[in-house]
Amino acid sequence: MRFRSLWLATSKKTLGTTKFACAIGLILSLQPAFARTSLTDTPQSVVVKYTATSPKAKLTLRVYNYAGLDSASLASSEKVADTILKDVGIETAWVDCPVSGRNSRAYPACESPMGTTDLVLRILPRRMAVKLRHSYDSLGFAQTCPFTEPACELTVFYHRVDELAARGYRADRILGHAIVHEIAHVLLGPAHSEEGIMRAAWTPSDLQHISLGLQLDFTNDQSTQLRRAVLCRTTPPAPQGLEQANLIAR
């Protein structure tokens, strides 16, 4: 299974002192990784512990469930993603959003203003995925955007998860890992690692590992970079007037 990230061109923005410091910190933390083609060559278990006094790093995922997953299955995948991200010191909140204009009023939480720690998750069925220009065996892709920009998007192709489920793998656990993989691409860029959750191609052994309820990990470097990226996104204010991502199907 190959994962590819969609890089979108973004305009340069003027950064204040705090934003500039965040940008420099991220560049320095990512420099060794981007000097190679992977984030790290040697996987390590995440051993950093976060306490109640640690700075709070939190992401909110606005979920557009175009694939029509039942609520129990979706909640199970979100719990898997919660656990993986919690281990690297990142809290997550999930907000269900409408996929058509007819039921938009049933999702009032999705009408709240978006900030830079709000990400947009699209779970697409085959009929929508085939319209996009991505590898036929890809599980998803992610947008990249400045840490000052809200509503960055990540997309997972659910028909690919279904295909894996037909081969005996656990769909909810695969989906949870795929979501986290793409969140990491939003935060860190397109690089992959040789092992772990950020491997470019998950092996049958990886998929079996996931299906047994075990976890593909980030490396220590990756977890540090991810947490720093979220904390940097916590600083900038959201642009005025941005209420909701324009993702309702037409």
N, C-alpha and C positions, 0 to 999 in steps of 0.2 A: 504494500500500500504506500503510495508516494504522496507526500504532502507538498503543496506548492503555495507560495504566498503571492498575492497580487500587490505589486508596488504601484501606487498612484502618485502622480506628480503633485507636489504641494508648493504653495508660494512661500517665500521667505517672510518671516515676521520679526518685528523688532521686539527684543526681549528686555525686560527690566532686570535689575540687579539679581533678584531672587531667581528669575527664570533663567538668566544667563548662567548662574551657578549650577542650577539643575542640569542644564544642557552640557556644561563642561564635565560635570560629574558623570553623566551618562556616557559621554564620549570616552572618558578615561577608563571607565569600567568595561566598556565594550571593545576598546581598541585591541587588546590581545586576541579577542575572539574573531573580529572581522579581518585581522591580518591573515587568518586562515580561512578555509571554506566552512568551518564548523565552529560552534560555540566553545567547544572544548574537546580535547582528544581523549581524556581519561575521566570516566564517570566516577563520581564520588557520592556517597550517601549524604543526604542533607542532615547536618547535626546541629545547626544553629537553632537555639531556643529563643522564643520571643515571650516577653512577660507583659503584664498589665501596664507597665510603665513605658514599654516600647512605643514609638510613634505609630499611629494607627494607619495601616494601609488597607484601603477598602475599594473594591470595584462593584459597580452595579451593572448587571447584564439585563438589557431590555430584550426579551425573547419573542421573536416572531416565528411561531410554530406552523409554517406553511405545510409541513409534511403531515400534520394532523396527528401527532403522537398523542396517546391517551395521557391524562394528567399523572397517573401513577408512574408510568415509564419515564416521562420527562422529569418528574421529581427525583426518581432514582438516579438518573444521569446527572442531574444538578448536584445531588449529594456526593456522587463520586468526584465531581469537579471541585466541590467545596473542600473535601478532604485533602486533595492534592495541593490546592492553593494554600490551605491553612498551614500545611507543613512548611511552606516557605514564608509564612508570616503575612499572608494576604487574606483578608475576609471578603466574602462575596454576598451579594444580595441579588435576587432574581425577580424581575418584574414582567408579568405576562402582558403582551401587547396584541392589539387586534390585527387580523390579517385581511379584513375587508371593512369597507366603510359602513356596512350595515350593522355591525356589532361594536363599533368603536366606543360607544358610551358605556359598554359593559366593562371597560378597562380604565377606570379613572386614574389609577396610579401611573399609567403610561403617559398621561397628559402633563405630568410634572416636568419642570424645566430640566434640561440635560446639562450636566457639567462635564469636565474633562475626564472624570473617573467613570462616566457612563459609557459603556460599550453596547453595540447593537449586535445581537446574535440572530442570524437567519438560519433556520433549519429547513432545507429545501427538498421537495420530492423530485423524482426523476424528470417529470414534465417541465419543471422550472430549471433544473440543473443543466439539461441538455442545451438550453439556450445560451449558456455561458461558455466562454472559450477557456476551458481548462482540461487537463489531462483526463482521459476516460477512467483512469484508475485512481484519481485523486479523491481523498476524503473531504477536502475542503480547501479554503484559502482565506487569507486575511488582508485587510487594508492596512497600509501604514500611513500615519499622519503625525504632525507635530504634537508634542505633549500638551500644547496649549489649545488643541482642537477637540471639541466634544464629539460624541456619537461615532467613533471609529467602528467600522464594521468587521465582523468575522462571519464566515459562512461554512456550514457543514452540509454535505450531500447525504441525505438520509438513505437513499436507495443503495449507496455503497455500504452503509452500516447493515442494511437488510441483507445484502449479499453475503456479508460475513456471518450474520446470524444464521443464514441457511447452511453454512458450513460448520455450525456448532458453536460459534463464539457468542458471548453474552453481549447483546445489542446495547443494553443500558450502560454497561461498563466501557464498551468501545466508544460510545457517543460521549461519555463524560471525559475520557482521555482525549478524544479528538477536539472537544471544545477547549480544553486547557492548552493543548498544542497550539491552536490558532490564537488564543489569548496571548500566549507567549510571543507569537509572531507579531501581533499588534504592538506589544510593548518593546520588543527587542529587535525586530527586523527578521530577515529571511534566513539567517544562518541556521544550520542544523548541527547536531552533535553525532558522534559515532555510536553512542549508546543512549539508553534511557528514553524518556518521553519525547525528546526533541530529535530522535533519530529520523532521518528523511524517509526511510522505508521500514515499517514495522514487520518483523519476521513472524512466521508462525509461532515461534517460541514466545515472542513478545505478546502476541494476541492470546495465546493460551495462558500466559502469566496474568494478563489483565482479566481474562474470563474466570480465572480461579479466585478472583477477588484481591489479588495482589496488585501492587502499584508500580508503574514505571515512574522513576524519580527524575527530578532535575539535579544537576550537579550543584555543588556549593556556590560556584561562580554564577551560575544561572539564577539560583534562588536569590542571591544578593542583588544581581542586576534587575531582576523582576520587581523585588520589593522597592528598590530605589526608583525604578521607573514609575511605580504607582504613587509613591510619595511625591515625586516631582509633578505628577498629574493632579495631585491634591491641591497644589498651590495656586495655579492660574484660575481666574474667574471664568465662568461660562459666558459666552457672548449673549447680549440681551436679546430677548425675543425668540430664542430657540426653544420651542415647546416640545416637539416630538419629531423623531426621524420620519421622513416621508417614505415609509416602506409599505403602506397599505396597498395590497394588490388591486389592480384596476382591470 
